[in-house]
Amino acid sequence: MSYTPSADIKGLIPEYWTPFLQAPLYKSLVALETANTRFETYLKDGDTINHSYIAMPDVQDYTPYTEITEWGVVDAEKEQLVVNEVKVAPFVVDRIEELQANINMVADLGERAGYQLKDTIDTAVLEGVEDGTAFDFGSALTTDNIIQFFASAKTELREANVEEDGDWITIVTPAVAELIERVAADNGFQVADSTLKNGFAGNFLGLKVYISNNLPTTSDETSIYIGKRGMIDLVMQAAPQMDISKAENMLGYKFKPFTVFGTKVFHENAKRFLNATVSIGSSS
């Protein structure tokens, strides 16, 4: 039988507190796995990296011993990656509050703040998916057409002469990953718990599949990245780190986790991946 203590008796029962915080729900973060960080070594100081590209020269007929009259003019176009994203996730911890809470608030809050900063970086990087080459499949994705969708996307990349060096990837939402899982389960594809580490779920049709909740999304459509790895550049001038100072006029410390970064999709790289905007349909 069940028993509910009276209000008077209930007040005499001691309360117990666990020595740890409730674990938050963490997203899969894929930016560092899929972005290109090659330019970080070039940014010793300042906030701007200049990167240029030139057009392809035109081919023309040539007759021996005749003068070439048409010469292509080579103009270098300059693009810039500006490191202008400065983020902070500050918090203050009172020493008395920490003692009475019976938990390591600093360690837990530091971990959570670090995650929040990494999540912000991840979101900023994946916003670059919208800068890729637009790809319209023409219908909602289902288990019936998910294979054709990726096959058509790969054909699009090949027709655009995108280099295929075993480094083609796709970044999808959990809903699209479910469709892949349902048609590829027999081949060992599985969205396992290990996916939470870096978003990598497995291989599908020659693509390495990453899952993220940070892809650009509207109410009924989402963007999917399909193409070469590393076509979105990320420069972290300061990876998530902590600045600590004593809190004035109180017993405690102020913690200022921060990061400084910039992200960019350069002109030529935008041609090497697709921005496939899709919706999810119902399978037959």
N, C-alpha and C positions, 0 to 999 in steps of 0.2 A: 504494500500500500504506500501511497505518497504521503509526504508530511511537509507542511509549510509552517515555519516557526512564526510565533506571534511577533508583533512589532517590538514588544519589550525584550523578548528573548533574542530576537535578531540583532538588537543593538549591542548585545554582549558578545556576539561572535566576532572574532578578530578577522581583519582583512589581510590578504596575502597578495604580494606583488611579484610578478616574474622578474628576474634580473636582466631582461632583454626586451627590446621593443618588438612589436608585431612587424613581421617582414612585409615590406611593400611589394606591389606587383611591378616587376621590372620588364620593360620591353626588350626585344632583341635590337641591338644596335649594330648596324652594318657599315657605317661610314669608313672606319679604319680598315675594314676588310675589302671594300670595293672601290674606294677613292684612290687618287694618286697623290702621294705626299712628296714627290721628288723635288719640288721647288723649295722645301723648307731649308735646305742647306744653303740656298742662295740669299736667304733673308737674314743677314747677320744683325742688321739694325734697319731703322726706317719702317715703312709700311707698304711699299709698293714693289711688285715684281713686274718687269716689262718682258713681254714674250711676243715675238714677231712671227709672221708667216708670209709667204710669197705665192703668187699664182703659178700654175703650171705653164711652161712655155708652149706655144703653139707649134705644131708640125706643119711644114709646107714642102712643096715639090722643089727640087733643085736640078738645074741643068748644068752639066760640067762646063767650065770656062765662062760662065755668065755671072754677072754681079748679083749678089743678094740685095734686094731693094727693101724688103720688109723686115724690120727688126722689132722684136718684142721688147717692151720697156718693163724692166723688173722693178716693181715698187714693193717695198716691204711694208706691210700693214702691222701696226703696233697694237697689241692688246695689253691690258693691265689687270693683274690680280691684286686687289687692295685688301690688306689685312686691317679691316675696320670693324670687326665684330668683337666687342669687349663685353663680357658677361660676368656677373658676380652673383653669388647666392649666399648672402651674409646671414649670420645668426649669432646670438649672444647666449652664453651659458652662465647662469648664476651658480656659484660654488655650493651654496646651501641647497638650491633646487636639485643639483646633481646628487648631493649626498643623500637627500631624503627620497629621491627617486629610485635609488638602489640600482642604477644601471649606468653603463658607460655612455653617457649622452654624447660626449665629444666624438667618440669613435663612430657611433651610429649616425649622428647628424652629418659628420664628415663624409661618410660613405654615401649617404643619401644626396647630399649636396653635389658630390662628385658625379653621381649618376645623373642628376638633373642637368649639370653642365654638359656631360657627354650626350645626353638626349637632345639638348639644344643644338649642339654641333651636328649631330646625326640628321636632325630635321632640316637644318640649313643646307647640308650637302645634298640631301634627297630632293630639295626644291629644284636643284639643277636638272632633274630628270625632265622637267618641262622644256628645257632648252635643246633636247635631242630632236632628231628627225621625226616628224609626226608620222604615225602609222595607224591607219584606220582599218580594222579587221572587218567592219561592216555588220557585225551582229554580236549579241551578248555571249559571253563565254559560258559553256556548259561542259559536262563530261563528254558530250558527243562531239564537240569541236575543238577541245583544248589542244589536242595533238596537231590539228590542222592550223590552229592559230600560231603555234610556235614554229611549225614548218614554214608557214607563209612569212613569218617575221625573219627567219633565217634566210629565206630566198631574197627578201628585200635587202638584207645586209650584203649578201653575196653579189647581187646586181649592182650595189653601190661600191663594189670592190673593197669592202672592209676586210682587212687582214684577218685570217682565221688561224691563230697560232695556239689553239687549245685554251684560249683565255676568254671565251665568250661566257657571259653570265646573264642571269635575269634576277631582278629584285621584284618580288611580288607581295601582295597582301596575303594575310592568312586565308581569306576566302578563295583566292586563286590557288594557293598552295593546297587547299583541300581538294580542289578539282584535280590537280596533278596527282595527289596522293590516291585518289579514288581510281584513277585510270592506270597508275603505275605501281600500285601496291605489289603486284605480282613480280615486279622487277626489283623489289627491295627498297623503293623510295618510301621514306617514312618521316613524318614531322615529329621527331622525338624530342624529349626534354633537353637533349644536348643542343638543340637549335637555339635555346635561350642564350648560349654563350656568345655567339657571334652572328646569329641569324642564318648560318649555313645549314641547309636541310638535306642536300644530296644532289645527285646529278639526274638530269632529265633531258633526253634528246640532244645530248652533247653540251648542254648548258649547266653550269653550276647554279643552283637555285638558292637564293637568299630570301628570307621572309622579314618584312618590316611593317610596322604600323605607322611609320613616318612618311610614307609616300604621299605626294600631293593628291588630295581627294576632294571631290565635291559631294553633293547629296546623293548622286546616283552613279558617278563614275570615279575611277581611280587611274592614276598613271602607273605604268609598268616600265621598268628599265630592261631593255634587251640589247645586248651588244658587247663590245670589248670591255674588259675590266679596266678601271682606272681612268675613264674618260671625264670624270668630274674631279677637278683639282682641289685639294684641301691643304692649306698651310696653317699650321698651328705655331704661332710665334711663342705662345706660352700654353703648354698642355695644362689641363685642369690641375691647379695647385692651391695651396693654402697660405694665406697671410694671417698671422695671429698677433693680437695686441691686447694689453690689459685694459679692461673696461674701467673708465673713470667713474669715481663716486659710487662704486658698487663692488661686491665681491664676485669677481668673475672675469671672463675673457671674451673678446670679440673675435669671431672667426670669419674670414673673408675668402672663401673659395672663389677662384676666378680663372678665366681663360681668355686668350686673345687669338683670334683666328680669322681667316678669310677663305672664301671658296669661289670657284669660277669654272665655267665651261667654255673653253677656248674654241675659236671658230672651226678649226679642222677637226677637233675632237667631237664636236656636235654632230658630225657626219658619221661617226663610228658607233653610234648607238641610237636606238629607237625610243621614242616616247609614245608608247602604245596606251591610248586611253580606252578603257573598257568598262563594261558593266557586267554583272553576274546574272545569268539567266537560270531558268529551271531546266533540269535535265529530263530527258524522256525516260 
